[in-house]
Structure formats: structure tokens, C-alpha cells
Amino acid sequence: MTHIYNDPADFAEEALRGFVTLHEGYVRQVPGGVVRRRPGRNGKTVVIFGGGSGHYPAFAGLVGPGFGDGSVVGNIFTSPSAQHAYSVGRQANRGGGVIFSFGNYAGDVMNFGIACEQLAAEGIDARNVIVTDDVLSASVEEIHKRRGIAGDFVVFKVLAAAAETGADINEVERLGRLANDRTRSAGIAFSGCSFPGSPDPLFTVEPGHMAVGLGIHGEPGLETVRLQTAEEIGKMLVITVLAERPAASSDRVGVILNGLGSTKYEELFLLWGEIVPRLAEAGLQVVEPEVGELVTSLDMAGVSLSLVWLDEELEALWSTPVDTPAFRKGFINTASTDSEDDEPVEDAVVDQIIQGTPISQRAAADVVALIGASLGTVSENEETLAQLDAVAGDGDHGRGMVRGLDAALTAATYAAEQGAGAGTTLTRAGEAWAEHAGGTSGVLWGSALSAAGQMLGDETAIDAPTILKATEAFAVTLTRLGKATVGDKTMVDAVTPFVVELRTALNSSQPVSDALNVAALAASSAAKATADLLPKLGRARPHAQKSLGSPDPGAISFALIVSALADSVISGRKAQAK
């Protein structure tokens, strides 16, 4: 349990500020994260790590000479937004291109992908190297679906060391992908972790048992077995990882025995003593092993074992010196490699608010009111959404939705007060949602709302055809980014029937309020029906059976929002009738 916090919603930001104050000789804070206080030479390929908070020393603790050039910092267990990744990329860029690296989670993949597109539009070569080391999260046939856990550290280390040698972006990317291809991890947990402000863990492990196949975002294990001795645990971890030995690999391995937040170092040392002889029995030579907390999961009690099979190139990079706030290795002469230039890059110019026509400005006020009603409904159901998400995910959906809606309401209110029309007001709301909420739901809701705002425009009233066009644009953007279809147990399962029923009702000339009500009922029914589905995408996929009988939290939150919209429109119609 996390005992020290103010407002739990501000925990990650406040922790980052404290980190920067403590380590200001290494890093400086920029919008979205941190970059090196003394950046590398001009023309250097920069390597930026990123992901949600709660994994310290990953990711910000690994920024410094010999290691990362920057880190994009999201909320607890939540992908940072595309805007924040873009911001850190611009601030860290030294002219040799940008490589982002992160674990294979849907929100990270989407947000960092968008950030790369934004940087490329400015002439900055930006690429992603995604870590997929968790052997227990997907089969060999679906290796591209595997999660990134403590193997993140291996790939980050190789990428950063390659960039420090002066290699160009193509070579750095090649070596990072090679490191990922040669890295395998597996882990176990003895207890779950807790969000700041929450008295209960995201998942529990029965006394006398342990969870096998943990995720680092508070996801429960894939199976629960009886608690074993250190000897048995060591044997199980080694057998599991060695079963995935890459083809044509050498006998030299880099090894990480990683603690997840609450496992004592003495326990790790004891377990290491059980692991080393088993690696030797397998004919492996251990090269500069690391035992300690490198990629944590808040206060989770657990361990993971990672092996990277080294060749001559990888071994040289695995062994290079590093000097960062949280990880030091050997001696590094920073004066010969780093620049004294630590001036921030000028922020991109933000477009001015476009003035709407009087009729569209009045519609913008309605947009603000509807966002406010949605925020109220989701806030009331935040804990329920969190509990649904914790069944097979990381339990942050409720908090993420509230955070996104709160940012959207603030941005929409400001835009409307500045004279924006309905389209700009909704677009600004979507952009703020994506920027401040992050995660999968943040980028999906933010992008989809922005697309809907483009359909509303800033000149005319919001009539039935416009509402339908905006709703269809929302759905198209959602499915394009999320790549989900009906039956995958996602928000799409509620969005699709909503759009279908709304189109049918409006085309039959029903009043907008009645059409919205019918469509919202269809969405609610479909959302509840997702309890009978198995998830095929996202963090819940490895825990598919555990989610059976529980509805998808994204579908439920969508249903709550459209129901709130329908209720607000109906209430408004009744008030006008009086």
C-alpha cells in the first residue's frame, strides 16, 4: 500500500517533481517528462524510454550519460500521451533522429506511433523499438503480442550504448531490435500492488500461493500455484526462460534477477544463489549480471528473471559504463561526450482559438454542458470501472476516464469562453483528453472526439444529420486506431450498436432526444453483454478466462457517457417545453 501522497490523482506528477529536484544535475523537466541536463553531442541519435509511472527506476531513473537521453512519463501504469512523447522527443533531439523504446502495450504503441508521425512531419526521423520479452504472455506463434517486462532494461541498455558510440539511427535501431529478439523473461508475484489512495491491491494472491506470469502494470498472474521454496522457484524460472532459447544463440548471457517493489534484496540474493548453478548446468556463462530493482510495479511483491543471449556486438554494449540517478556501472568520462547546452527547445506555436458564429457558439455551450454531465456520471462510477478493469487488467480505467474528462471539460470551457464554435470546442476537448489522460482509452477517446468535432464545424447549428456524421466519424476513428471489431470485447462492442440504432432512429425522423435514448439503451445492453465474451486485444487478452463473466470496462464507460448525454438532452427538451 502507498502511504505517502496528497491527491492520488497528482501522485505521479508530484513524484516526478521531487525526482527532478533531487537529481537536477542529471535531468531537467520538460513537458511530458525529463531529458538529460547535459545532452549528448550534436548529431547524436537520441534514445528515449517511456511508459507509465510506478516502475522506478524505469524509466526516468535511467536518464543520464551512457544511458537514456530522455524519458516520457505517464500517470501510474498509464501510457503517456502522444503530445507528451512528441514534446520530449523535440526537447531531446540532437539532429541524429529519435528512437522511442517501450513495452508492448496498446496505449504505448498508439501514442508513441502518433508522436513519431508528428516528429516526422517536422523533419525529425523518429522510430519505435518495442520490447516483447515476456514468454508467458503469448505463444511463440504470437510472439509479437508478448508484453514488455524487465527485458525493457536490456533493450534500453543496448539502444543507449549503441547511440553513445556514435552509430547512426539505422544501426542503433538494428541493435535494439536484435537485443529484443535475444531477450526472454518470466516472472512470479506473491502479492498484488495498490494505487496511491487505494486501500486494496489490484489483485490478491491466496496465502501459501504465488501467481505465475505477472504483468508489471498490476495485472494478475496467468495462473496460481502453491508457494514454492527458493530452490523450486529458481528451477522453474530457469526452465521457463531456457525453453525459449533463441536459435543459433551463444552460451554467453546477460542476466537480470529483478525485484518488483516489495521483495527484499536478501530474498533476491538467496534466489540468485539458486539460479546461478542451474544456468551453469545448462552450459551458460553469465556476463555481468544485475540483481536488484530495475523495473518495478509499485509495491508488488515478486521477481522476474531475464536472459539476453549475447553475441560479440551485444556483449560490448551490455558492458558499457553508465552514470544515471538510479543505475551506475563503471566509469564514464562525461566531459568528453556531453554538451554544455541544456537550453530548452522553444515550444511549438499553439493555434489561436477560431471564432465561431453566434449560433455555433451557443452550441458550444451545450457541448461544454454535455461533457460536464459525462464527467459527473463517470466520477460517480469511477470505483466500479476500476474494479471491472482490475479483473484482467491494471485497474486504472476509472481514474483514467475521470482524468480525461476533467481535462476535456477544462479545455472545452476555455475554448467556449474564447468564442469558439461547437466544432473547435469539441476538438480542443479531445486534444486535452488525449494529452492529459494518456493510455489506450486516452488516445482513443481523444482522437475520436477530435474527429467528431471536425464534423460539427463552427458555423451552423447542430442538427440531426450533423450529429450522425459526428458520431460516425467518432466510430471510424476509434476502430481505425484501436483495430478492434465487434466481438473483441472492447468499447467497439458498445459503440457499434449505438451508431446503428442512432442512424436508424434519426433516418426515421425521430426527435434527436428520442434517438439518443434508444441508441444509449442499445449501447448499455451491448456493454453488459460483453461479459460473455473473451478479450482478444490489450492487457486483458492474456487473462481472457478471468474476464469471462465480467463486462468490458471500456464498453461500460462508453455506455455510461452516452446515457448521460441522452438524459441531458431529454432534460433540456423538457425544460424548453416548460
C-alpha positions as CSV (number, residue, x, y, z in Angstrom):
1,M,0.0,0.0,0.0
2,T,1.2,3.5,-0.8
3,H,1.1,5.6,2.4
4,I,2.6,9.0,1.3
5,Y,0.5,11.1,-1.1
6,N,-1.6,14.2,-1.3
7,D,-4.2,14.0,-4.0
8,P,-3.8,10.5,-5.5
9,A,-4.6,11.9,-9.0
10,D,-1.4,14.1,-8.7
11,F,0.9,11.4,-7.3
12,A,2.9,10.8,-10.5
13,E,3.4,14.5,-11.3
14,E,4.4,15.3,-7.7
15,A,6.8,12.4,-7.5
16,L,8.4,13.4,-10.8
17,R,8.9,17.0,-9.5
18,G,10.6,15.6,-6.4
19,F,12.8,13.3,-8.5
20,V,13.9,16.2,-10.7
21,T,14.7,18.4,-7.7
22,L,16.8,15.6,-6.2
23,H,18.7,14.8,-9.4
24,E,18.8,18.2,-11.2
25,G,22.5,17.6,-12.0
26,Y,21.3,14.7,-14.3
27,V,18.0,15.8,-15.7
28,R,15.7,18.7,-16.3
29,Q,12.0,18.5,-16.5
30,V,10.2,19.3,-19.8
31,P,6.5,19.0,-20.7
32,G,5.8,15.2,-20.6
33,G,8.9,14.0,-18.8
34,V,12.6,14.6,-18.5
35,V,15.7,15.0,-20.7
36,R,19.4,15.0,-19.8
37,R,20.7,18.1,-18.1
38,R,23.8,17.8,-20.3
39,P,22.7,16.4,-23.6
40,G,24.8,14.4,-26.0
41,R,26.8,15.9,-28.8
42,N,25.1,17.5,-31.8
43,G,24.2,14.9,-34.5
44,K,23.7,12.1,-31.9
45,T,20.8,9.6,-32.2
46,V,18.8,10.1,-29.0
47,V,17.2,7.2,-27.2
48,I,14.1,7.9,-25.1
49,F,12.3,5.5,-22.8
50,G,8.7,5.8,-21.8
51,G,5.7,4.4,-20.2
52,G,3.5,4.8,-17.1
53,S,4.8,5.7,-13.7
54,G,5.1,3.1,-10.9
55,H,8.2,1.3,-12.4
56,Y,11.1,3.2,-10.9
57,P,14.0,3.2,-11.6
58,A,12.4,2.6,-15.1
59,F,12.0,4.9,-16.8
60,A,13.2,8.4,-15.7
61,G,15.8,7.0,-13.3
62,L,17.8,5.6,-16.3
63,V,18.3,9.0,-18.0
64,G,21.9,10.2,-18.0
65,P,25.4,9.7,-19.5
66,G,25.8,6.3,-21.1
67,F,22.1,5.6,-20.9
68,G,18.9,7.4,-21.9
69,D,18.6,10.8,-23.4
70,G,15.1,11.3,-22.1
71,S,12.1,9.7,-20.6
72,V,8.4,10.2,-21.3
73,V,6.5,9.9,-18.0
74,G,2.8,8.8,-17.9
75,N,0.5,8.5,-15.0
76,I,0.5,5.4,-12.8
77,F,0.5,2.3,-15.1
78,T,-0.8,4.6,-17.9
79,S,0.8,5.2,-21.3
80,P,2.0,8.8,-21.7
81,S,0.1,10.8,-24.3
82,A,1.3,11.3,-27.9
83,Q,1.7,15.0,-27.2
84,H,4.0,14.4,-24.2
85,A,6.1,11.9,-26.2
86,Y,6.3,14.4,-29.1
87,S,7.3,17.1,-26.6
88,V,10.1,15.1,-25.0
89,G,11.3,14.0,-28.5
90,R,11.6,17.6,-29.6
91,Q,13.4,18.6,-26.4
92,A,15.9,15.7,-26.6
93,N,16.6,15.8,-30.3
94,R,20.2,16.4,-31.3
95,G,19.8,16.1,-35.0
96,G,20.5,12.4,-35.4
97,G,17.0,11.2,-35.1
98,V,14.9,9.9,-32.2
99,I,14.3,6.3,-31.1
100,F,11.5,5.7,-28.6
101,S,11.5,2.4,-26.7
102,F,8.8,0.9,-24.5
103,G,7.0,-2.2,-23.6
104,N,4.4,-3.8,-25.9
105,Y,1.1,-2.3,-24.6
106,A,-1.6,-0.9,-26.8
107,G,-1.7,2.6,-25.4
108,D,2.1,3.0,-25.7
109,V,2.1,1.6,-29.2
110,M,-0.6,4.1,-30.3
111,N,0.7,7.1,-28.5
112,F,4.4,6.7,-29.4
113,G,3.3,5.9,-33.0
114,I,1.4,9.2,-33.3
115,A,4.4,11.0,-31.7
116,C,6.7,9.6,-34.4
117,E,4.3,10.9,-37.1
118,Q,4.3,14.3,-35.5
119,L,8.1,14.5,-35.3
120,A,8.5,13.2,-38.8
121,A,6.2,16.0,-40.0
122,E,8.8,18.4,-38.7
123,G,11.7,16.6,-40.4
124,I,12.8,14.6,-37.4
125,D,13.5,10.9,-38.1
126,A,11.6,9.2,-35.3
127,R,11.2,5.4,-34.8
128,N,9.9,2.9,-32.2
129,V,11.6,-0.2,-30.8
130,I,9.0,-2.2,-28.9
131,V,10.0,-4.7,-26.2
132,T,8.3,-8.1,-26.2
133,D,10.3,-10.3,-23.8
134,D,7.6,-11.9,-21.6
135,V,7.5,-15.5,-22.7
136,L,4.4,-16.3,-20.6
137,S,2.1,-13.7,-22.1
138,A,1.8,-15.2,-25.6
139,S,2.9,-18.2,-27.5
140,V,5.8,-18.4,-29.9
141,E,3.3,-18.3,-32.8
142,E,2.1,-14.9,-31.4
143,I,5.4,-13.6,-30.2
144,H,4.5,-10.1,-31.5
145,K,1.8,-10.0,-28.8
146,R,4.1,-10.5,-25.9
147,R,4.4,-7.9,-23.2
148,G,7.5,-6.0,-22.3
149,I,8.5,-6.5,-18.7
150,A,12.1,-6.4,-17.1
151,G,13.5,-7.1,-20.6
152,D,12.8,-3.4,-21.1
153,F,16.1,-2.8,-19.3
154,V,18.1,-4.9,-21.7
155,V,16.8,-3.3,-24.8
156,F,17.1,0.2,-23.4
157,K,20.7,-0.5,-22.4
158,V,21.7,-1.8,-25.8
159,L,20.0,1.0,-27.7
160,A,21.5,3.7,-25.5
161,A,25.0,2.2,-25.6
162,A,24.9,1.9,-29.4
163,A,23.8,5.6,-29.6
164,E,26.6,6.6,-27.3
165,T,29.2,5.1,-29.8
166,G,28.1,7.5,-32.5
167,A,26.2,4.9,-34.5
168,D,23.6,6.3,-36.9
169,I,19.9,5.7,-36.3
170,N,19.7,2.7,-38.6
171,E,22.4,0.9,-36.7
172,V,21.0,1.9,-33.3
173,E,17.6,0.6,-34.3
174,R,19.1,-2.7,-35.7
175,L,21.0,-3.4,-32.5
176,G,17.9,-2.6,-30.3
177,R,15.8,-5.0,-32.3
178,L,18.5,-7.6,-32.1
179,A,18.6,-7.3,-28.3
180,N,14.8,-7.7,-28.1
181,D,14.9,-10.8,-30.3
182,R,17.5,-12.3,-28.0
183,T,15.8,-11.4,-24.7
184,R,13.4,-13.7,-22.7
185,S,11.8,-13.1,-19.3
186,A,9.4,-14.7,-16.9
187,G,8.1,-13.7,-13.5
188,I,6.0,-14.5,-10.5
189,A,4.2,-12.5,-7.8
190,F,3.5,-13.2,-4.2
191,S,1.1,-10.2,-3.7
192,G,-0.6,-7.5,-5.8
193,C,0.2,-3.8,-5.8
194,S,-2.0,-0.8,-4.8
195,F,-2.7,2.5,-6.4
196,P,-2.0,5.6,-4.3
197,G,-5.1,6.3,-2.2
198,S,-6.5,2.8,-2.6
199,P,-6.6,0.5,0.4
200,D,-6.9,-2.6,-1.7
201,P,-4.5,-4.2,-4.1
202,L,-5.3,-4.6,-7.8
203,F,-5.3,-8.4,-7.3
204,T,-4.7,-10.8,-4.4
205,V,-2.8,-14.0,-4.1
206,E,-4.1,-16.6,-1.7
207,P,-1.9,-17.3,1.3
208,G,0.5,-20.1,0.6
209,H,0.4,-19.5,-3.2
210,M,2.1,-17.5,-5.9
211,A,0.9,-16.1,-9.2
212,V,2.9,-17.1,-12.3
213,G,3.1,-14.9,-15.4
214,L,2.6,-11.5,-13.8
215,G,2.5,-8.2,-15.7
216,I,4.2,-5.0,-14.5
217,H,1.0,-2.9,-14.6
218,G,-0.7,-4.7,-11.7
219,E,-2.2,-7.4,-14.0
220,P,-2.8,-10.7,-12.1
221,G,-0.8,-13.8,-12.9
222,L,-1.8,-16.1,-15.6
223,E,-2.1,-19.0,-13.1
224,T,-1.8,-19.5,-9.4
225,V,0.2,-22.3,-7.9
226,R,1.3,-23.3,-4.4
227,L,4.1,-21.2,-2.9
228,Q,7.4,-23.0,-3.6
229,T,10.8,-22.9,-2.0
230,A,13.6,-20.7,-3.4
231,E,15.2,-23.8,-4.9
232,E,11.9,-24.7,-6.7
233,I,11.3,-21.1,-7.8
234,G,14.8,-20.8,-9.2
235,K,14.4,-24.1,-11.1
236,M,11.0,-23.1,-12.5
237,L,12.2,-19.6,-13.7
238,V,15.3,-21.0,-15.4
239,I,13.4,-23.9,-17.1
240,T,10.8,-21.5,-18.3
241,V,13.2,-19.0,-19.8
242,L,15.6,-21.6,-21.2
243,A,12.7,-23.3,-23.0
244,E,12.6,-20.1,-25.2
245,R,16.3,-20.0,-26.0
246,P,16.8,-18.2,-29.4
247,A,18.0,-20.3,-32.3
248,A,21.8,-20.2,-33.1
249,S,22.5,-18.3,-29.8
250,S,25.8,-18.3,-28.0
251,D,26.5,-19.7,-24.5
252,R,27.1,-16.2,-23.0
253,V,24.2,-14.5,-21.4
254,G,23.4,-11.2,-19.6
255,V,21.1,-11.9,-16.7
256,I,18.7,-9.8,-14.7
257,L,17.0,-11.0,-11.5
258,N,14.5,-8.2,-11.0
259,G,12.6,-7.3,-7.8
260,L,9.1,-5.8,-8.4
261,G,8.9,-3.4,-5.5
262,S,8.4,-5.2,-2.2
263,T,10.8,-8.2,-2.5
264,K,13.7,-7.7,-0.1
265,Y,17.2,-7.7,-1.6
266,E,18.2,-10.6,0.8
267,E,15.5,-12.7,-0.9
268,L,16.8,-11.8,-4.3
269,F,20.4,-12.7,-3.3
270,L,19.1,-16.0,-1.9
271,L,17.2,-16.8,-5.1
272,W,20.2,-15.8,-7.2
273,G,22.2,-18.4,-5.4
274,E,19.7,-21.0,-6.7
275,I,19.7,-19.7,-10.2
276,V,23.4,-19.4,-11.0
277,P,24.2,-23.2,-10.7
278,R,21.2,-24.0,-13.0
279,L,22.5,-21.7,-15.6
280,A,25.9,-23.2,-15.4
281,E,24.4,-26.7,-15.7
282,A,22.8,-25.5,-18.9
283,G,26.3,-24.6,-20.2
284,L,25.7,-20.9,-20.0
285,Q,28.3,-18.3,-19.0
286,V,26.9,-15.4,-17.1
287,V,28.2,-11.9,-18.1
288,E,27.9,-9.0,-15.7
289,P,24.6,-10.0,-14.1
290,E,22.2,-7.5,-12.4
291,V,20.3,-8.4,-9.3
292,G,18.0,-5.7,-7.8
293,E,15.1,-3.5,-8.6
294,L,15.3,-2.3,-12.2
295,V,11.7,-2.4,-13.5
296,T,9.2,-2.4,-10.5
297,S,5.4,-2.4,-10.2
298,L,4.7,-0.1,-7.3
299,D,4.6,-2.2,-4.1
300,M,4.2,-5.6,-5.8
301,A,6.0,-8.5,-4.1
302,G,7.5,-10.6,-6.9
303,V,10.5,-11.4,-9.0
304,S,11.3,-11.9,-12.7
305,L,14.2,-13.5,-14.5
306,S,15.5,-12.1,-17.8
307,L,18.2,-13.5,-20.0
308,V,19.7,-11.9,-23.1
309,W,21.8,-14.2,-25.3
310,L,24.9,-12.2,-26.2
311,D,27.0,-12.1,-29.4
312,E,30.1,-10.0,-29.7
313,E,28.1,-6.8,-30.6
314,L,25.6,-7.2,-27.8
315,E,28.1,-8.1,-25.1
316,A,30.2,-5.0,-25.8
317,L,27.0,-2.8,-25.5
318,W,25.7,-4.7,-22.4
319,S,29.0,-4.0,-20.6
320,T,29.5,-0.3,-21.3
321,P,29.7,2.2,-18.4
322,V,26.7,4.2,-17.2
323,D,26.0,7.1,-14.9
324,T,22.4,7.9,-14.1
325,P,20.4,8.7,-11.0
326,A,19.4,5.1,-10.4
327,F,21.9,3.0,-12.2
328,R,25.7,3.3,-12.3
329,K,28.2,1.0,-13.9
330,G,32.0,1.5,-14.3
331,F,33.4,5.0,-15.0
332,I,32.2,7.3,-17.7
333,N,34.0,10.5,-18.8
334,T,31.0,12.7,-19.4
335,A,33.2,15.8,-20.2
336,S,34.3,14.1,-23.4
337,T,30.9,13.2,-24.7
338,D,28.3,15.6,-23.4
339,S,27.4,19.1,-24.4
340,E,27.0,22.0,-22.1
341,D,23.9,23.1,-24.0
342,D,20.9,22.5,-21.8
343,E,18.6,25.2,-23.1
344,P,15.0,24.1,-23.7
345,V,13.7,23.9,-27.2
346,E,11.1,26.6,-28.0
347,D,7.6,25.1,-27.8
348,A,5.6,24.7,-31.0
349,V,3.2,27.6,-31.6
350,V,-0.3,26.8,-30.5
351,D,-3.1,27.8,-32.9
352,Q,-5.4,30.6,-31.8
353,I,-9.0,29.8,-31.0
354,I,-11.1,30.2,-34.1
355,Q,-14.2,32.3,-33.6
356,G,-17.5,30.5,-34.2
357,T,-20.7,32.1,-35.5
358,P,-23.2,33.1,-32.8
359,I,-25.3,30.0,-33.4
360,S,-22.3,27.7,-33.2
361,Q,-21.1,29.5,-30.0
362,R,-24.5,28.7,-28.4
363,A,-24.0,25.1,-29.5
364,A,-20.5,25.1,-27.9
365,A,-22.1,25.9,-24.6
366,D,-24.2,22.8,-25.0
367,V,-21.1,20.8,-25.7
368,V,-19.5,22.0,-22.5
369,A,-22.6,21.1,-20.5
370,L,-22.7,17.6,-22.0
371,I,-19.0,17.0,-21.2
372,G,-19.8,18.1,-17.7
373,A,-22.7,15.7,-17.4
374,S,-20.4,12.9,-18.6
375,L,-17.8,13.7,-16.1
376,G,-20.3,13.7,-13.3
377,T,-21.6,10.2,-14.3
378,V,-18.2,8.7,-14.8
379,S,-16.9,10.2,-11.5
380,E,-19.8,8.5,-9.7
381,N,-18.9,5.2,-11.2
382,E,-15.1,5.5,-11.0
383,E,-14.6,2.8,-8.5
384,T,-16.9,0.4,-10.3
385,L,-14.9,0.9,-13.5
386,A,-11.7,0.4,-11.6
387,Q,-12.9,-2.9,-10.2
388,L,-14.0,-4.1,-13.7
389,D,-10.6,-3.2,-15.1
390,A,-8.8,-5.0,-12.3
391,V,-10.4,-8.3,-13.2
392,A,-7.9,-8.8,-16.0
393,G,-6.1,-5.5,-16.4
394,D,-4.4,-2.9,-14.3
395,G,-7.4,-1.3,-12.6
396,D,-6.7,2.3,-13.9
397,H,-9.7,2.7,-16.3
398,G,-11.9,4.6,-13.9
399,R,-9.2,7.0,-12.9
400,G,-8.1,7.4,-16.5
401,M,-11.6,8.3,-17.7
402,V,-12.1,10.8,-14.9
403,R,-8.7,12.4,-15.7
404,G,-9.5,12.5,-19.4
405,L,-13.0,14.0,-18.9
406,D,-11.7,16.5,-16.4
407,A,-9.1,17.8,-18.9
408,A,-11.6,17.8,-21.7
409,L,-14.1,19.9,-19.6
410,T,-11.4,22.4,-18.7
411,A,-10.3,22.7,-22.4
412,A,-13.8,22.9,-23.7
413,T,-14.8,25.5,-21.2
414,Y,-11.8,27.7,-22.1
415,A,-12.5,27.3,-25.8
416,A,-16.1,28.2,-25.5
417,E,-15.3,31.3,-23.3
418,Q,-12.9,32.5,-26.0
419,G,-15.7,32.4,-28.6
420,A,-15.1,29.0,-30.2
421,G,-17.8,27.3,-32.1
422,A,-19.0,23.8,-31.3
423,G,-16.5,22.0,-33.5
424,T,-13.4,23.7,-32.1
425,T,-14.8,23.3,-28.6
426,L,-15.2,19.5,-29.0
427,T,-11.9,19.2,-30.9
428,R,-10.0,21.0,-28.1
429,A,-11.7,18.8,-25.6
430,G,-10.5,15.7,-27.4
431,E,-6.9,17.0,-27.7
432,A,-6.8,17.7,-24.0
433,W,-8.3,14.3,-23.2
434,A,-5.6,12.6,-25.2
435,E,-2.8,14.8,-23.8
436,H,-3.6,14.5,-20.1
437,A,-5.2,11.1,-19.8
438,G,-2.7,9.1,-21.9
439,G,-3.2,5.3,-22.1
440,T,-5.2,3.4,-24.6
441,S,-8.6,5.0,-23.7
442,G,-7.0,8.5,-23.7
443,V,-5.7,8.3,-27.3
444,L,-8.9,6.6,-28.5
445,W,-11.4,8.9,-26.9
446,G,-9.2,12.0,-27.6
447,S,-8.7,11.2,-31.3
448,A,-12.3,10.1,-31.8
449,L,-13.8,13.2,-30.1
450,S,-11.5,15.4,-32.2
451,A,-12.7,13.7,-35.4
452,A,-16.3,14.2,-34.3
453,G,-15.5,17.9,-33.7
454,Q,-14.3,18.3,-37.2
455,M,-17.8,17.2,-38.4
456,L,-19.6,19.7,-36.2
457,G,-17.8,22.7,-37.6
458,D,-18.0,26.3,-36.2
459,E,-20.7,27.9,-38.4
460,T,-24.0,26.1,-38.2
461,A,-26.4,24.7,-35.6
462,I,-26.0,21.0,-34.5
463,D,-28.9,19.2,-36.3
464,A,-29.7,15.5,-36.7
465,P,-27.6,14.9,-39.8
466,T,-24.6,16.7,-38.2
467,I,-24.9,14.6,-35.1
468,L,-25.0,11.4,-37.2
469,K,-21.9,12.5,-39.2
470,A,-20.0,13.3,-36.0
471,T,-21.0,10.0,-34.4
472,E,-19.9,8.0,-37.4
473,A,-16.6,9.9,-37.5
474,F,-16.1,9.0,-33.8
475,A,-16.7,5.3,-34.6
476,V,-14.5,5.2,-37.7
477,T,-11.5,6.9,-35.9
478,L,-12.0,4.6,-32.9
479,T,-11.9,1.4,-35.0
480,R,-9.0,2.7,-37.2
481,L,-6.7,3.4,-34.2
482,G,-7.8,0.5,-31.9
483,K,-8.0,-2.1,-34.7
484,A,-10.8,-3.8,-32.9
485,T,-14.0,-5.3,-34.3
486,V,-17.3,-6.4,-32.7
487,G,-16.7,-9.4,-30.6
488,D,-13.2,-8.5,-29.4
489,K,-14.5,-7.4,-26.1
490,T,-13.7,-3.7,-26.3
491,M,-15.5,-0.4,-26.4
492,V,-16.3,-1.1,-30.1
493,D,-18.9,-3.6,-28.9
494,A,-20.9,-0.8,-27.4
495,V,-20.1,1.9,-29.9
496,T,-21.2,-0.1,-33.0
497,P,-24.8,-0.8,-31.8
498,F,-25.0,2.8,-30.6
499,V,-24.2,4.2,-34.1
500,V,-26.5,1.6,-35.8
501,E,-29.5,2.5,-33.6
502,L,-28.9,6.2,-33.8
503,R,-28.7,6.1,-37.6
504,T,-31.9,4.1,-37.8
505,A,-33.8,6.4,-35.4
506,L,-32.7,9.6,-37.0
507,N,-33.3,8.3,-40.5
508,S,-36.9,7.5,-39.4
509,S,-37.3,11.2,-38.3
510,Q,-37.4,10.5,-34.6
511,P,-36.5,13.5,-32.4
512,V,-32.8,13.7,-31.5
513,S,-33.6,13.2,-27.8
514,D,-35.5,10.0,-28.5
515,A,-33.0,8.7,-31.0
516,L,-30.1,9.3,-28.5
517,N,-32.1,7.5,-25.8
518,V,-32.8,4.4,-28.0
519,A,-29.1,4.3,-29.1
520,A,-27.9,4.7,-25.5
521,L,-30.1,1.8,-24.4
522,A,-28.6,-0.3,-27.2
523,A,-25.1,0.6,-26.1
524,S,-25.8,-0.3,-22.4
525,S,-27.3,-3.6,-23.4
526,A,-24.3,-4.4,-25.6
527,A,-21.9,-3.3,-23.0
528,K,-23.4,-5.7,-20.4
529,A,-23.3,-8.5,-22.9
530,T,-19.6,-8.2,-23.2
531,A,-19.5,-10.3,-20.0
532,D,-20.0,-13.3,-22.2
533,L,-17.0,-12.5,-24.5
534,L,-13.3,-13.3,-24.2
535,P,-10.9,-10.4,-24.8
536,K,-8.8,-10.6,-27.9
537,L,-6.8,-7.4,-27.6
538,G,-5.0,-5.4,-25.0
539,R,-3.8,-6.2,-21.5
540,A,-6.8,-8.3,-20.7
541,R,-6.0,-10.8,-23.5
542,P,-3.5,-12.9,-21.5
543,H,-6.1,-13.2,-18.8
544,A,-9.0,-14.0,-21.1
545,Q,-10.6,-16.7,-18.9
546,K,-10.5,-14.5,-15.8
547,S,-12.5,-11.8,-17.6
548,L,-15.3,-14.2,-18.6
549,G,-18.5,-13.1,-16.7
550,S,-17.3,-9.6,-16.3
551,P,-18.2,-6.8,-18.8
552,D,-15.5,-4.8,-20.6
553,P,-14.8,-1.6,-18.7
554,G,-14.3,0.5,-21.8
555,A,-17.7,-0.6,-23.2
556,I,-19.4,0.1,-19.8
557,S,-17.8,3.6,-19.6
558,F,-18.9,4.4,-23.1
559,A,-22.5,3.3,-22.3
560,L,-22.4,5.5,-19.1
561,I,-21.4,8.5,-21.1
562,V,-23.9,8.2,-23.9
563,S,-26.6,7.5,-21.4
564,A,-25.6,10.7,-19.6
565,L,-25.8,12.6,-22.9
566,A,-29.2,11.2,-23.7
567,D,-30.5,12.1,-20.2
568,S,-29.1,15.7,-20.5
569,V,-30.7,16.2,-23.9
570,I,-34.1,14.9,-22.7
571,S,-33.9,17.1,-19.6
572,G,-33.1,20.1,-21.8
573,R,-36.0,19.3,-24.1
574,K,-38.4,19.1,-21.1
575,A,-37.1,22.4,-19.7
576,Q,-37.7,24.1,-23.0
577,A,-41.2,22.7,-23.1
578,K,-42.0,24.4,-19.8
